[in-house]
Amino acid sequence: MTISNRRAISLVQQIGLLFRGAPKSKTPKRATQPKRAPRSHRNDDFLHRVWTTLRSEYFPDRPDLDTYTVSWSPRRQKRVLASCNIKQRRVVVAKELFEPSACRWIQAVVYHELCHAVIGEAVHTSGGRRQWHGREFRALEARHPDIEAMNVWIRSGGWAMAVRANRARRTRRARETPTP
Ligand SMILES: [Zn+2]
């Protein structure tokens, strides 16, 4: 979120206060803990904006990639953070990335998939198998400053932890929702 956005939101909140009075403080805010991705990020438009912003910054000569469909996965994911279907020009990103411990990697995850789209199907084969993450891919990927740290996060179990946290959150919510 840009500063100007944040200012705009705070202004809207202030205006809201004029009409509604002070905000109700039902739940104490835990300011020290990282927050989930804000609601404004949990829609496909946001994700597609991340995609086109990265595309124009890193691959200015590939505006053709802006027509990709980029969306949050409708299904729960365990293993896959995101996937890129080159034939269908479609990228799907796991909603588990909303988790507080994970949302800072959304951009890096989208960038990883963008690199797949840039290379397309022209990947090297080795022993009859396609090298989706070959040397050329890794070189492209390394241009983004967060990729290395994200890979460390995944390898050290950060993603698995986010998936578990998400599952626990859903279980909790299901328990709290009264059955009719
Ligand atoms: Zn990949």
Backbone and ligand atoms as CSV (ligand in chain L), in Angstrom:
chain,resi,resn,atom,element,x,y,z
A,1,MET,N,N,0.846,-1.196,0.000
A,1,MET,CA,C,0.000,0.000,0.000
A,1,MET,C,C,0.882,1.248,0.000
A,2,THR,N,N,0.571,2.162,-0.825
A,2,THR,CA,C,1.374,3.367,-0.882
A,2,THR,C,C,0.944,4.328,0.217
A,3,ILE,N,N,1.814,5.298,0.510
A,3,ILE,CA,C,1.512,6.248,1.578
A,3,ILE,C,C,0.263,7.058,1.239
A,4,SER,N,N,0.162,7.436,-0.010
A,4,SER,CA,C,-0.985,8.256,-0.384
A,4,SER,C,C,-2.287,7.482,-0.188
A,5,ASN,N,N,-2.232,6.161,-0.454
A,5,ASN,CA,C,-3.387,5.302,-0.216
A,5,ASN,C,C,-3.753,5.294,1.259
A,6,ARG,N,N,-2.692,5.127,2.073
A,6,ARG,CA,C,-2.904,5.037,3.506
A,6,ARG,C,C,-3.525,6.340,4.020
A,7,ARG,N,N,-3.013,7.448,3.502
A,7,ARG,CA,C,-3.565,8.758,3.891
A,7,ARG,C,C,-5.031,8.853,3.520
A,8,ALA,N,N,-5.326,8.387,2.322
A,8,ALA,CA,C,-6.706,8.454,1.838
A,8,ALA,C,C,-7.611,7.642,2.751
A,9,ILE,N,N,-7.154,6.437,3.136
A,9,ILE,CA,C,-7.970,5.570,3.987
A,9,ILE,C,C,-8.164,6.232,5.348
A,10,SER,N,N,-7.088,6.806,5.891
A,10,SER,CA,C,-7.206,7.431,7.207
A,10,SER,C,C,-8.175,8.606,7.146
A,11,LEU,N,N,-8.164,9.311,6.036
A,11,LEU,CA,C,-9.085,10.430,5.856
A,11,LEU,C,C,-10.529,9.932,5.838
A,12,VAL,N,N,-10.737,8.833,5.125
A,12,VAL,CA,C,-12.078,8.248,5.049
A,12,VAL,C,C,-12.533,7.837,6.448
A,13,GLN,N,N,-11.588,7.248,7.222
A,13,GLN,CA,C,-11.943,6.823,8.576
A,13,GLN,C,C,-12.297,8.021,9.447
A,14,GLN,N,N,-11.527,9.103,9.289
A,14,GLN,CA,C,-11.807,10.302,10.076
A,14,GLN,C,C,-13.180,10.876,9.739
A,15,ILE,N,N,-13.480,10.886,8.454
A,15,ILE,CA,C,-14.783,11.391,8.027
A,15,ILE,C,C,-15.888,10.516,8.605
A,16,GLY,N,N,-15.651,9.194,8.588
A,16,GLY,CA,C,-16.612,8.249,9.154
A,16,GLY,C,C,-16.880,8.536,10.621
A,17,LEU,N,N,-15.816,8.906,11.347
A,17,LEU,CA,C,-15.946,9.179,12.779
A,17,LEU,C,C,-16.879,10.351,13.049
A,18,LEU,N,N,-16.838,11.338,12.173
A,18,LEU,CA,C,-17.691,12.514,12.331
A,18,LEU,C,C,-19.153,12.110,12.399
A,19,PHE,N,N,-19.486,11.056,11.668
A,19,PHE,CA,C,-20.878,10.631,11.601
A,19,PHE,C,C,-21.229,9.564,12.618
A,20,ARG,N,N,-20.258,8.714,12.910
A,20,ARG,CA,C,-20.592,7.560,13.745
A,20,ARG,C,C,-20.071,7.660,15.180
A,21,GLY,N,N,-19.301,8.684,15.483
A,21,GLY,CA,C,-18.706,8.776,16.812
A,21,GLY,C,C,-17.462,7.907,16.893
A,22,ALA,N,N,-16.948,7.717,18.110
A,22,ALA,CA,C,-15.700,6.984,18.292
A,22,ALA,C,C,-15.877,5.509,17.910
A,23,PRO,N,N,-14.805,4.885,17.420
A,23,PRO,CA,C,-14.928,3.475,17.051
A,23,PRO,C,C,-15.101,2.595,18.286
A,24,LYS,N,N,-15.887,1.541,18.115
A,24,LYS,CA,C,-16.070,0.595,19.230
A,24,LYS,C,C,-14.790,-0.234,19.361
A,25,SER,N,N,-14.314,-0.364,20.590
A,25,SER,CA,C,-13.110,-1.190,20.767
A,25,SER,C,C,-13.493,-2.498,21.442
A,26,LYS,N,N,-14.082,-3.372,20.646
A,26,LYS,CA,C,-14.530,-4.665,21.169
A,26,LYS,C,C,-13.330,-5.564,21.453
A,27,THR,N,N,-12.467,-5.653,20.463
A,27,THR,CA,C,-11.313,-6.528,20.620
A,27,THR,C,C,-10.060,-5.671,20.739
A,28,PRO,N,N,-9.236,-5.970,21.743
A,28,PRO,CA,C,-8.001,-5.202,21.868
A,28,PRO,C,C,-7.081,-5.469,20.681
A,29,LYS,N,N,-6.498,-4.434,20.173
A,29,LYS,CA,C,-5.603,-4.568,19.020
A,29,LYS,C,C,-4.255,-5.135,19.461
A,30,ARG,N,N,-3.777,-6.101,18.707
A,30,ARG,CA,C,-2.453,-6.628,19.000
A,30,ARG,C,C,-1.470,-6.038,17.989
A,31,ALA,N,N,-1.014,-4.851,18.312
A,31,ALA,CA,C,-0.222,-4.094,17.350
A,31,ALA,C,C,1.141,-4.722,17.079
A,32,THR,N,N,1.637,-5.491,18.038
A,32,THR,CA,C,2.990,-6.036,17.870
A,32,THR,C,C,3.015,-7.217,16.918
A,33,GLN,N,N,1.860,-7.862,16.722
A,33,GLN,CA,C,1.851,-9.046,15.865
A,33,GLN,C,C,1.622,-8.662,14.406
A,34,PRO,N,N,2.262,-9.393,13.505
A,34,PRO,CA,C,2.003,-9.100,12.088
A,34,PRO,C,C,0.553,-9.405,11.750
A,35,LYS,N,N,0.010,-8.624,10.846
A,35,LYS,CA,C,-1.399,-8.781,10.488
A,35,LYS,C,C,-1.558,-9.615,9.236
A,36,ARG,N,N,-2.760,-10.120,9.047
A,36,ARG,CA,C,-3.093,-10.814,7.794
A,36,ARG,C,C,-3.085,-9.784,6.671
A,37,ALA,N,N,-3.041,-10.273,5.467
A,37,ALA,CA,C,-3.124,-9.364,4.329
A,37,ALA,C,C,-4.419,-8.578,4.454
A,38,PRO,N,N,-4.383,-7.247,4.243
A,38,PRO,CA,C,-5.621,-6.484,4.381
A,38,PRO,C,C,-6.676,-6.962,3.388
A,39,ARG,N,N,-7.934,-6.715,3.764
A,39,ARG,CA,C,-9.046,-7.183,2.944
A,39,ARG,C,C,-8.939,-6.694,1.496
A,40,SER,N,N,-8.398,-5.470,1.360
A,40,SER,CA,C,-8.288,-4.901,0.012
A,40,SER,C,C,-7.345,-5.711,-0.879
A,41,HIS,N,N,-6.521,-6.576,-0.263
A,41,HIS,CA,C,-5.597,-7.391,-1.052
A,41,HIS,C,C,-6.192,-8.742,-1.421
A,42,ARG,N,N,-7.316,-9.063,-0.795
A,42,ARG,CA,C,-7.844,-10.409,-0.977
A,42,ARG,C,C,-8.794,-10.495,-2.149
A,43,ASN,N,N,-8.496,-9.789,-3.214
A,43,ASN,CA,C,-9.308,-9.954,-4.417
A,43,ASN,C,C,-8.387,-10.059,-5.629
A,44,ASP,N,N,-8.940,-10.584,-6.701
A,44,ASP,CA,C,-8.131,-10.875,-7.874
A,44,ASP,C,C,-7.591,-9.615,-8.551
A,45,ASP,N,N,-8.318,-8.510,-8.411
A,45,ASP,CA,C,-7.848,-7.252,-9.004
A,45,ASP,C,C,-6.520,-6.836,-8.396
A,46,PHE,N,N,-6.430,-6.980,-7.075
A,46,PHE,CA,C,-5.186,-6.636,-6.400
A,46,PHE,C,C,-4.036,-7.486,-6.949
A,47,LEU,N,N,-4.310,-8.784,-7.063
A,47,LEU,CA,C,-3.282,-9.713,-7.529
A,47,LEU,C,C,-2.836,-9.374,-8.956
A,48,HIS,N,N,-3.799,-9.032,-9.788
A,48,HIS,CA,C,-3.468,-8.694,-11.172
A,48,HIS,C,C,-2.674,-7.383,-11.230
A,49,ARG,N,N,-2.970,-6.466,-10.308
A,49,ARG,CA,C,-2.185,-5.227,-10.241
A,49,ARG,C,C,-0.741,-5.514,-9.840
A,50,VAL,N,N,-0.553,-6.438,-8.896
A,50,VAL,CA,C,0.804,-6.829,-8.500
A,50,VAL,C,C,1.536,-7.374,-9.731
A,51,TRP,N,N,0.834,-8.206,-10.479
A,51,TRP,CA,C,1.392,-8.832,-11.689
A,51,TRP,C,C,1.816,-7.777,-12.720
A,52,THR,N,N,0.922,-6.853,-13.051
A,52,THR,CA,C,1.230,-5.871,-14.099
A,52,THR,C,C,2.301,-4.867,-13.630
A,53,THR,N,N,2.288,-4.570,-12.330
A,53,THR,CA,C,3.312,-3.655,-11.804
A,53,THR,C,C,4.693,-4.286,-11.923
A,54,LEU,N,N,4.799,-5.543,-11.514
A,54,LEU,CA,C,6.083,-6.256,-11.624
A,54,LEU,C,C,6.476,-6.411,-13.089
A,55,ARG,N,N,5.485,-6.715,-13.910
A,55,ARG,CA,C,5.748,-6.912,-15.340
A,55,ARG,C,C,6.334,-5.641,-15.956
A,56,SER,N,N,5.720,-4.497,-15.680
A,56,SER,CA,C,6.220,-3.280,-16.322
A,56,SER,C,C,7.567,-2.857,-15.737
A,57,GLU,N,N,7.802,-3.197,-14.475
A,57,GLU,CA,C,9.070,-2.831,-13.856
A,57,GLU,C,C,10.223,-3.720,-14.340
A,58,TYR,N,N,9.979,-5.016,-14.383
A,58,TYR,CA,C,11.067,-5.953,-14.698
A,58,TYR,C,C,11.107,-6.381,-16.166
A,59,PHE,N,N,9.947,-6.368,-16.812
A,59,PHE,CA,C,9.908,-6.815,-18.212
A,59,PHE,C,C,9.136,-5.807,-19.061
A,60,PRO,N,N,9.680,-4.584,-19.186
A,60,PRO,CA,C,8.936,-3.531,-19.900
A,60,PRO,C,C,8.642,-3.870,-21.361
A,61,ASP,N,N,9.412,-4.792,-21.931
A,61,ASP,CA,C,9.184,-5.142,-23.335
A,61,ASP,C,C,8.196,-6.300,-23.510
A,62,ARG,N,N,7.495,-6.679,-22.420
A,62,ARG,CA,C,6.539,-7.786,-22.528
A,62,ARG,C,C,5.113,-7.413,-22.096
A,63,PRO,N,N,4.554,-6.325,-22.646
A,63,PRO,CA,C,3.173,-5.961,-22.258
A,63,PRO,C,C,2.164,-7.040,-22.615
A,64,ASP,N,N,2.541,-7.950,-23.519
A,64,ASP,CA,C,1.633,-9.042,-23.899
A,64,ASP,C,C,1.248,-9.901,-22.687
A,65,LEU,N,N,2.100,-9.898,-21.645
A,65,LEU,CA,C,1.837,-10.753,-20.476
A,65,LEU,C,C,0.762,-10.166,-19.550
A,66,ASP,N,N,0.393,-8.914,-19.792
A,66,ASP,CA,C,-0.630,-8.286,-18.938
A,66,ASP,C,C,-2.007,-8.940,-19.102
A,67,THR,N,N,-2.186,-9.678,-20.183
A,67,THR,CA,C,-3.500,-10.298,-20.410
A,67,THR,C,C,-3.647,-11.624,-19.654
A,68,TYR,N,N,-2.618,-12.021,-18.918
A,68,TYR,CA,C,-2.756,-13.226,-18.093
A,68,TYR,C,C,-3.874,-13.019,-17.063
A,69,THR,N,N,-4.570,-14.097,-16.755
A,69,THR,CA,C,-5.523,-14.075,-15.643
A,69,THR,C,C,-4.748,-14.446,-14.386
A,70,VAL,N,N,-4.840,-13.592,-13.362
A,70,VAL,CA,C,-4.129,-13.870,-12.110
A,70,VAL,C,C,-5.161,-13.863,-10.994
A,71,SER,N,N,-5.333,-14.983,-10.308
A,71,SER,CA,C,-6.398,-15.041,-9.302
A,71,SER,C,C,-6.004,-15.880,-8.095
A,72,TRP,N,N,-6.716,-15.620,-7.006
A,72,TRP,CA,C,-6.530,-16.419,-5.792
A,72,TRP,C,C,-7.152,-17.788,-6.013
A,73,SER,N,N,-6.520,-18.794,-5.469
A,73,SER,CA,C,-7.017,-20.155,-5.658
A,73,SER,C,C,-8.345,-20.349,-4.931
A,74,PRO,N,N,-9.344,-20.908,-5.627
A,74,PRO,CA,C,-10.615,-21.175,-4.946
A,74,PRO,C,C,-10.489,-22.354,-3.977
A,75,ARG,N,N,-9.449,-23.163,-4.181
A,75,ARG,CA,C,-9.255,-24.341,-3.321
A,75,ARG,C,C,-8.199,-24.079,-2.275
A,76,ARG,N,N,-8.266,-24.865,-1.204
A,76,ARG,CA,C,-7.235,-24.803,-0.169
A,76,ARG,C,C,-5.984,-25.487,-0.679
A,77,GLN,N,N,-4.847,-24.896,-0.390
A,77,GLN,CA,C,-3.577,-25.453,-0.870
A,77,GLN,C,C,-2.741,-25.931,0.313
A,78,LYS,N,N,-1.961,-26.971,0.044
A,78,LYS,CA,C,-1.045,-27.440,1.081
A,78,LYS,C,C,0.385,-27.317,0.607
A,79,ARG,N,N,0.574,-27.724,-0.640
A,79,ARG,CA,C,1.925,-27.865,-1.145
A,79,ARG,C,C,2.284,-26.721,-2.102
A,80,VAL,N,N,1.278,-26.285,-2.867
A,80,VAL,CA,C,1.551,-25.343,-3.955
A,80,VAL,C,C,1.240,-23.905,-3.544
A,81,LEU,N,N,2.232,-23.050,-3.591
A,81,LEU,CA,C,2.022,-21.630,-3.280
A,81,LEU,C,C,1.327,-20.934,-4.433
A,82,ALA,N,N,1.737,-21.330,-5.644
A,82,ALA,CA,C,1.155,-20.723,-6.839
A,82,ALA,C,C,1.502,-21.583,-8.042
A,83,SER,N,N,0.759,-21.386,-9.130
A,83,SER,CA,C,1.079,-22.128,-10.342
A,83,SER,C,C,0.811,-21.264,-11.564
A,84,CYS,N,N,1.502,-21.607,-12.645
A,84,CYS,CA,C,1.382,-20.835,-13.878
A,84,CYS,C,C,1.065,-21.779,-15.018
A,85,ASN,N,N,-0.087,-21.582,-15.648
A,85,ASN,CA,C,-0.452,-22.382,-16.812
A,85,ASN,C,C,-0.203,-21.527,-18.058
A,86,ILE,N,N,0.868,-21.853,-18.771
A,86,ILE,CA,C,1.300,-21.021,-19.892
A,86,ILE,C,C,0.309,-21.100,-21.059
A,87,LYS,N,N,-0.204,-22.304,-21.329
A,87,LYS,CA,C,-1.151,-22.468,-22.444
A,87,LYS,C,C,-2.431,-21.668,-22.194
A,88,GLN,N,N,-2.936,-21.756,-20.970
A,88,GLN,CA,C,-4.184,-21.045,-20.642
A,88,GLN,C,C,-3.948,-19.604,-20.201
A,89,ARG,N,N,-2.687,-19.210,-20.104
A,89,ARG,CA,C,-2.306,-17.870,-19.652
A,89,ARG,C,C,-2.999,-17.535,-18.329
A,90,ARG,N,N,-2.768,-18.402,-17.359
A,90,ARG,CA,C,-3.476,-18.276,-16.090
A,90,ARG,C,C,-2.534,-18.566,-14.931
A,91,VAL,N,N,-2.566,-17.681,-13.928
A,91,VAL,CA,C,-1.767,-17.879,-12.711
A,91,VAL,C,C,-2.717,-17.955,-11.531
A,92,VAL,N,N,-2.494,-18.960,-10.671
A,92,VAL,CA,C,-3.328,-19.132,-9.489
A,92,VAL,C,C,-2.428,-19.068,-8.257
A,93,VAL,N,N,-2.856,-18.296,-7.252
A,93,VAL,CA,C,-2.042,-18.085,-6.053
A,93,VAL,C,C,-2.818,-18.574,-4.821
A,94,ALA,N,N,-2.130,-19.267,-3.919
A,94,ALA,CA,C,-2.784,-19.837,-2.731
A,94,ALA,C,C,-3.243,-18.754,-1.761
A,95,LYS,N,N,-4.480,-18.902,-1.285
A,95,LYS,CA,C,-5.033,-17.941,-0.333
A,95,LYS,C,C,-4.345,-18.021,1.032
A,96,GLU,N,N,-3.659,-19.113,1.266
A,96,GLU,CA,C,-2.938,-19.268,2.532
A,96,GLU,C,C,-1.899,-18.167,2.701
A,97,LEU,N,N,-1.575,-17.487,1.601
A,97,LEU,CA,C,-0.611,-16.375,1.664
A,97,LEU,C,C,-1.206,-15.144,2.352
A,98,PHE,N,N,-2.508,-15.193,2.697
A,98,PHE,CA,C,-3.107,-14.108,3.503
A,98,PHE,C,C,-2.539,-14.111,4.911
A,99,GLU,N,N,-2.050,-15.268,5.354
A,99,GLU,CA,C,-1.620,-15.408,6.749
A,99,GLU,C,C,-0.561,-14.360,7.101
A,100,PRO,N,N,-0.587,-13.891,8.355
A,100,PRO,CA,C,0.346,-12.825,8.762
A,100,PRO,C,C,1.809,-13.178,8.483
A,101,SER,N,N,2.141,-14.458,8.686
A,101,SER,CA,C,3.538,-14.848,8.507
A,101,SER,C,C,3.913,-14.985,7.037
A,102,ALA,N,N,2.915,-14.948,6.153
A,102,ALA,CA,C,3.168,-15.254,4.746
A,102,ALA,C,C,2.929,-14.093,3.788
A,103,CYS,N,N,2.087,-13.115,4.197
A,103,CYS,CA,C,1.624,-12.134,3.200
A,103,CYS,C,C,2.751,-11.241,2.673
A,104,ARG,N,N,3.855,-11.161,3.387
A,104,ARG,CA,C,4.947,-10.333,2.864
A,104,ARG,C,C,5.610,-10.976,1.634
A,105,TRP,N,N,5.275,-12.234,1.358
A,105,TRP,CA,C,5.898,-12.906,0.211
A,105,TRP,C,C,5.008,-12.922,-1.033
A,106,ILE,N,N,3.841,-12.306,-0.954
A,106,ILE,CA,C,2.909,-12.349,-2.096
A,106,ILE,C,C,3.602,-11.850,-3.369
A,107,GLN,N,N,4.294,-10.734,-3.255
A,107,GLN,CA,C,4.930,-10.152,-4.443
A,107,GLN,C,C,5.989,-11.096,-5.032
A,108,ALA,N,N,6.800,-11.682,-4.155
A,108,ALA,CA,C,7.854,-12.583,-4.643
A,108,ALA,C,C,7.256,-13.821,-5.305
A,109,VAL,N,N,6.152,-14.328,-4.725
A,109,VAL,CA,C,5.486,-15.502,-5.301
A,109,VAL,C,C,4.958,-15.162,-6.695
A,110,VAL,N,N,4.322,-13.997,-6.813
A,110,VAL,CA,C,3.790,-13.579,-8.118
A,110,VAL,C,C,4.948,-13.392,-9.111
A,111,TYR,N,N,6.054,-12.837,-8.643
A,111,TYR,CA,C,7.201,-12.626,-9.531
A,111,TYR,C,C,7.743,-13.960,-10.049
A,112,HIS,N,N,7.793,-14.961,-9.180
A,112,HIS,CA,C,8.252,-16.296,-9.588
A,112,HIS,C,C,7.405,-16.805,-10.763
A,113,GLU,N,N,6.082,-16.654,-10.631
A,113,GLU,CA,C,5.192,-17.128,-11.699
A,113,GLU,C,C,5.345,-16.265,-12.952
A,114,LEU,N,N,5.606,-14.987,-12.754
A,114,LEU,CA,C,5.829,-14.093,-13.895
A,114,LEU,C,C,7.042,-14.556,-14.708
A,115,CYS,N,N,8.077,-15.005,-14.025
A,115,CYS,CA,C,9.273,-15.514,-14.727
A,115,CYS,C,C,8.927,-16.732,-15.578
A,116,HIS,N,N,8.014,-17.592,-15.076
A,116,HIS,CA,C,7.570,-18.739,-15.885
A,116,HIS,C,C,6.885,-18.239,-17.152
A,117,ALA,N,N,6.054,-17.211,-17.002
A,117,ALA,CA,C,5.325,-16.674,-18.151
A,117,ALA,C,C,6.291,-16.047,-19.159
A,118,VAL,N,N,7.322,-15.379,-18.662
A,118,VAL,CA,C,8.292,-14.721,-19.536
A,118,VAL,C,C,9.027,-15.760,-20.393
A,119,ILE,N,N,9.470,-16.824,-19.754
A,119,ILE,CA,C,10.211,-17.858,-20.480
A,119,ILE,C,C,9.268,-18.691,-21.341
A,120,GLY,N,N,8.048,-18.868,-20.871
A,120,GLY,CA,C,7.071,-19.638,-21.629
A,120,GLY,C,C,7.459,-21.097,-21.706
A,121,GLU,N,N,7.173,-21.680,-22.852
A,121,GLU,CA,C,7.449,-23.117,-22.974
A,121,GLU,C,C,8.838,-23.401,-23.522
A,122,ALA,N,N,9.586,-22.346,-23.776
A,122,ALA,CA,C,10.928,-22.520,-24.339
A,122,ALA,C,C,11.936,-22.861,-23.235
A,123,VAL,N,N,11.639,-23.885,-22.466
A,123,VAL,CA,C,12.560,-24.279,-21.395
A,123,VAL,C,C,13.426,-25.441,-21.867
A,124,HIS,N,N,14.584,-25.549,-21.279
A,124,HIS,CA,C,15.502,-26.626,-21.643
A,124,HIS,C,C,14.972,-27.958,-21.125
A,125,THR,N,N,15.303,-29.007,-21.854
A,125,THR,CA,C,14.988,-30.340,-21.346
A,125,THR,C,C,16.292,-31.027,-20.964
A,126,SER,N,N,16.177,-31.844,-19.939
A,126,SER,CA,C,17.341,-32.601,-19.496
A,126,SER,C,C,16.878,-34.014,-19.175
A,127,GLY,N,N,17.448,-34.989,-19.875
A,127,GLY,CA,C,17.030,-36.378,-19.685
A,127,GLY,C,C,15.563,-36.570,-20.012
A,128,GLY,N,N,15.076,-35.831,-21.020
A,128,GLY,CA,C,13.679,-35.960,-21.447
A,128,GLY,C,C,12.709,-35.173,-20.585
A,129,ARG,N,N,13.221,-34.551,-19.538
A,129,ARG,CA,C,12.316,-33.773,-18.660
A,129,ARG,C,C,12.565,-32.285,-18.821
A,130,ARG,N,N,11.481,-31.542,-18.773
A,130,ARG,CA,C,11.603,-30.095,-18.899
A,130,ARG,C,C,12.141,-29.494,-17.606
A,131,GLN,N,N,13.061,-28.567,-17.782
A,131,GLN,CA,C,13.667,-27.915,-16.621
A,131,GLN,C,C,12.972,-26.574,-16.376
A,132,TRP,N,N,11.839,-26.647,-15.682
A,132,TRP,CA,C,11.070,-25.413,-15.449
A,132,TRP,C,C,11.851,-24.418,-14.604
A,133,HIS,N,N,12.695,-24.951,-13.735
A,133,HIS,CA,C,13.488,-24.077,-12.861
A,133,HIS,C,C,14.969,-24.192,-13.211
A,134,GLY,N,N,15.257,-24.156,-14.481
A,134,GLY,CA,C,16.646,-24.271,-14.949
A,134,GLY,C,C,17.448,-23.001,-14.711
A,135,ARG,N,N,18.645,-23.010,-15.285
A,135,ARG,CA,C,19.581,-21.902,-15.038
A,135,ARG,C,C,19.023,-20.563,-15.506
A,136,GLU,N,N,18.398,-20.584,-16.676
A,136,GLU,CA,C,17.851,-19.330,-17.235
A,136,GLU,C,C,16.764,-18.770,-16.317
A,137,PHE,N,N,15.916,-19.684,-15.825
A,137,PHE,CA,C,14.842,-19.271,-14.922
A,137,PHE,C,C,15.414,-18.666,-13.650
A,138,ARG,N,N,16.373,-19.359,-13.063
A,138,ARG,CA,C,16.956,-18.887,-11.803
A,138,ARG,C,C,17.613,-17.513,-11.968
A,139,ALA,N,N,18.215,-17.293,-13.127
A,139,ALA,CA,C,18.862,-15.998,-13.375
A,139,ALA,C,C,17.828,-14.875,-13.428
A,140,LEU,N,N,16.700,-15.154,-14.097
A,140,LEU,CA,C,15.620,-14.151,-14.168
A,140,LEU,C,C,15.057,-13.886,-12.785
A,141,GLU,N,N,14.824,-14.971,-12.072
A,141,GLU,CA,C,14.204,-14.893,-10.756
A,141,GLU,C,C,15.058,-14.087,-9.784
A,142,ALA,N,N,16.367,-14.253,-9.910
A,142,ALA,CA,C,17.300,-13.604,-8.974
A,142,ALA,C,C,17.289,-12.081,-9.084
A,143,ARG,N,N,16.640,-11.555,-10.124
A,143,ARG,CA,C,16.593,-10.096,-10.273
A,143,ARG,C,C,15.683,-9.455,-9.234
A,144,HIS,N,N,14.779,-10.242,-8.647
A,144,HIS,CA,C,13.890,-9.680,-7.619
A,144,HIS,C,C,14.552,-9.812,-6.246
A,145,PRO,N,N,14.564,-8.734,-5.458
A,145,PRO,CA,C,15.327,-8.753,-4.196
A,145,PRO,C,C,14.793,-9.706,-3.122
A,146,ASP,N,N,13.513,-10.134,-3.230
A,146,ASP,CA,C,12.934,-10.954,-2.147
A,146,ASP,C,C,13.011,-12.461,-2.386
A,147,ILE,N,N,13.411,-12.852,-3.595
A,147,ILE,CA,C,13.319,-14.273,-3.950
A,147,ILE,C,C,14.171,-15.163,-3.038
A,148,GLU,N,N,15.389,-14.728,-2.798
A,148,GLU,CA,C,16.281,-15.569,-1.999
A,148,GLU,C,C,15.715,-15.760,-0.591
A,149,ALA,N,N,15.300,-14.667,0.008
A,149,ALA,CA,C,14.736,-14.739,1.370
A,149,ALA,C,C,13.462,-15.579,1.385
A,150,MET,N,N,12.663,-15.463,0.321
A,150,MET,CA,C,11.439,-16.261,0.266
A,150,MET,C,C,11.771,-17.751,0.204
A,151,ASN,N,N,12.769,-18.105,-0.586
A,151,ASN,CA,C,13.144,-19.514,-0.686
A,151,ASN,C,C,13.663,-20.050,0.650
A,152,VAL,N,N,14.381,-19.206,1.370
A,152,VAL,CA,C,14.850,-19.603,2.706
A,152,VAL,C,C,13.639,-19.842,3.613
A,153,TRP,N,N,12.664,-18.928,3.513
A,153,TRP,CA,C,11.436,-19.033,4.314
A,153,TRP,C,C,10.709,-20.348,4.020
A,154,ILE,N,N,10.606,-20.700,2.731
A,154,ILE,CA,C,9.913,-21.939,2.355
A,154,ILE,C,C,10.689,-23.152,2.877
A,155,ARG,N,N,12.009,-23.132,2.634
A,155,ARG,CA,C,12.839,-24.285,3.036
A,155,ARG,C,C,12.844,-24.483,4.538
A,156,SER,N,N,12.747,-23.393,5.284
A,156,SER,CA,C,12.798,-23.525,6.737
A,156,SER,C,C,11.414,-23.778,7.337
A,157,GLY,N,N,10.447,-24.109,6.497
A,157,GLY,CA,C,9.133,-24.521,7.003
A,157,GLY,C,C,8.125,-23.403,7.185
A,158,GLY,N,N,8.450,-22.215,6.708
A,158,GLY,CA,C,7.543,-21.070,6.870
A,158,GLY,C,C,6.210,-21.271,6.174
A,159,TRP,N,N,6.256,-21.803,4.972
A,159,TRP,CA,C,5.029,-22.036,4.199
A,159,TRP,C,C,4.156,-23.092,4.887
A,160,ALA,N,N,4.799,-24.182,5.329
A,160,ALA,CA,C,4.056,-25.252,6.009
A,160,ALA,C,C,3.371,-24.700,7.261
A,161,MET,N,N,4.050,-23.783,7.950
A,161,MET,CA,C,3.490,-23.185,9.149
A,161,MET,C,C,2.283,-22.307,8.806
A,162,ALA,N,N,2.390,-21.575,7.705
A,162,ALA,CA,C,1.275,-20.720,7.272
A,162,ALA,C,C,0.054,-21.567,6.931
A,163,VAL,N,N,0.278,-22.710,6.297
A,163,VAL,CA,C,-0.824,-23.611,5.941
A,163,VAL,C,C,-1.505,-24.123,7.210
A,164,ARG,N,N,-0.692,-24.507,8.205
A,164,ARG,CA,C,-1.258,-24.997,9.474
A,164,ARG,C,C,-2.033,-23.893,10.189
A,165,ALA,N,N,-1.462,-22.683,10.195
A,165,ALA,CA,C,-2.126,-21.554,10.859
A,165,ALA,C,C,-3.466,-21.274,10.193
A,166,ASN,N,N,-3.488,-21.386,8.868
A,166,ASN,CA,C,-4.717,-21.130,8.125
A,166,ASN,C,C,-5.776,-22.185,8.447
A,167,ARG,N,N,-5.327,-23.434,8.542
A,167,ARG,CA,C,-6.255,-24.517,8.853
A,167,ARG,C,C,-6.846,-24.305,10.256
A,168,ALA,N,N,-5.979,-23.925,11.206
A,168,ALA,CA,C,-6.427,-23.693,12.586
A,168,ALA,C,C,-7.434,-22.549,12.632
A,169,ARG,N,N,-7.170,-21.510,11.854
A,169,ARG,CA,C,-8.068,-20.363,11.805
A,169,ARG,C,C,-9.455,-20.768,11.294
A,170,ARG,N,N,-9.446,-21.613,10.263
A,170,ARG,CA,C,-10.735,-22.041,9.689
A,170,ARG,C,C,-11.501,-22.922,10.667
A,171,THR,N,N,-10.780,-23.792,11.377
A,171,THR,CA,C,-11.420,-24.666,12.366
A,171,THR,C,C,-12.052,-23.813,13.465
A,172,ARG,N,N,-11.282,-22.801,13.922
A,172,ARG,CA,C,-11.755,-21.915,14.971
A,172,ARG,C,C,-13.028,-21.192,14.525
A,173,ARG,N,N,-12.971,-20.702,13.300
A,173,ARG,CA,C,-14.109,-19.936,12.775
A,173,ARG,C,C,-15.344,-20.817,12.661
A,174,ALA,N,N,-15.140,-22.061,12.218
A,174,ALA,CA,C,-16.261,-22.991,12.088
A,174,ALA,C,C,-16.894,-23.268,13.442
A,175,ARG,N,N,-16.036,-23.331,14.481
A,175,ARG,CA,C,-16.533,-23.606,15.836
A,175,ARG,C,C,-17.316,-22.412,16.379
A,176,GLU,N,N,-16.820,-21.201,16.015
A,176,GLU,CA,C,-17.457,-19.988,16.538
A,176,GLU,C,C,-18.775,-19.673,15.849
A,177,THR,N,N,-18.929,-20.184,14.635
A,177,THR,CA,C,-20.166,-19.917,13.905
A,177,THR,C,C,-21.282,-20.815,14.459
A,178,PRO,N,N,-22.323,-20.202,15.028
A,178,PRO,CA,C,-23.385,-21.032,15.600
A,178,PRO,C,C,-24.153,-21.774,14.512
A,179,THR,N,N,-24.476,-23.003,14.801
A,179,THR,CA,C,-25.249,-23.786,13.824
A,179,THR,C,C,-26.725,-23.446,13.992
A,180,PRO,N,N,-27.446,-23.266,12.899
A,180,PRO,CA,C,-28.857,-22.854,13.000
A,180,PRO,C,C,-29.741,-23.983,13.558
L,1,ZN,ZN,ZN,8.077,-22.466,-10.462
